[in-house]
Amino acid sequence: MPLHPLAKAFLESPLMESSKPLHTLSVQEARKQFTDQGRLMPPGEPVADVEDLTVPGPGGPIPVRVYTPEGSAPFPLYVYFHGGGWVIGDLDSQDADCRAVANGAACVVVSVNYRHAPEHKFPAAVEDAYWATQWVADNAGRLKGDAARLAVGGMSAGGNLAAVVALMARDRGSPCVRCQVLIVPVMDHAFDTESYRENGEGYVLTRQAMQWFWGHYLASPADGVNPYASPLRAADLHGLPPAFIVTAEYDPLRDEGQAYATRLRQAGVTVSYQCYDGMLHMFHGPDALHDLALRLRPALALADQEVNCV
């Protein structure tokens, strides 16, 4: 269908018109542009409590931000990884989203600021994401959370990390992840899908930008076949937690997110898949966060769990 009017307005906004293509910028210039744009966004809604912490990681302390909703503990736990192509972004960049999910899903959200490329190449971000998730599970009581109701999620590169954490938790036997939420995720080191051909230029996220991100993230292109970099290339997807996967029609990443949903279903994993018609990679509609919250609540209920955790 045609671009949604809201997506069209977003593309034509002063924010987008003043943006320089990422692939033409240095890493520091790209980070500054992203931060400057973030300052123009409205603040998020209030939550009961927000706390900045550091947790131990394989390369040193990992900054996290904990959002606690109103209500009675223990709450479900949602470990969240921000987007930004593993290169840009931080705890502030999706602060508003984390607040909305904490309130809407009545869960504690733990946002993780993993190490970024190119200073820290793959698998640094992956290991930080996994270690932070394990720490959350081990310290659920301190966070007013319930380790038996733990989900992981993220947007774009953060969705990639959430999918990989679910794989690693299965492979390593811990922690027990009950749900994975993959929002417009990066799932494969390839640029040859129909959605790349249709949407590789002119819709915020471009083919050249994705090549720029992957080029900074991987130490070598050969790392792109590693399933912990490209989850779509994992040989076996059995035993993974139920997934909620969001894509957008005018996103070059659309097809790889859809392909992952298909492969999960083929492996017997319960999948809820939503493609937002007429929407863009970083703008998939005002209903998306509401949908996420509505799906997280039952997914993290104690009854009818489908994941067999040791």
Sequence and secondary structure as in RCSB ss.txt:
>XXXX:A:sequence
MPLHPLAKAFLESPLMESSKPLHTLSVQEARKQFTDQGRLMPPGEPVADVEDLTVPGPGGPIPVRVYTPEGSAPF
PLYVYFHGGGWVIGDLDSQDADCRAVANGAACVVVSVNYRHAPEHKFPAAVEDAYWATQWVADNAGRLKGDAARL
AVGGMSAGGNLAAVVALMARDRGSPCVRCQVLIVPVMDHAFDTESYRENGEGYVLTRQAMQWFWGHYLASPADGV
NPYASPLRAADLHGLPPAFIVTAEYDPLRDEGQAYATRLRQAGVTVSYQCYDGMLHMFHGPDALHDLALRLRPAL
ALADQEVNCV
>XXXX:A:secstr
    HHHHHHHTSHHHHT   GGGS HHHHHHHHHHHHTTS      SEEEEEEE  TTS EEEEEEE SS S E
EEEEEE  STTTS  TTTTHHHHHHHHHHHT EEEEE    TTTS TTHHHHHHHHHHHHHHHTTGGGTEEEEEE
EEEEETHHHHHHHHHHHHHHHHT S   EEEEES    S   SHHHHHHSSSSSS HHHHHHHHHHH SSGGGGG
STTT GGG S  TT   EEEEEEEE TTHHHHHHHHHHHHHTT  EEEEEEEEEESS   TTHHHHHHHHHHHHT
SSTT      
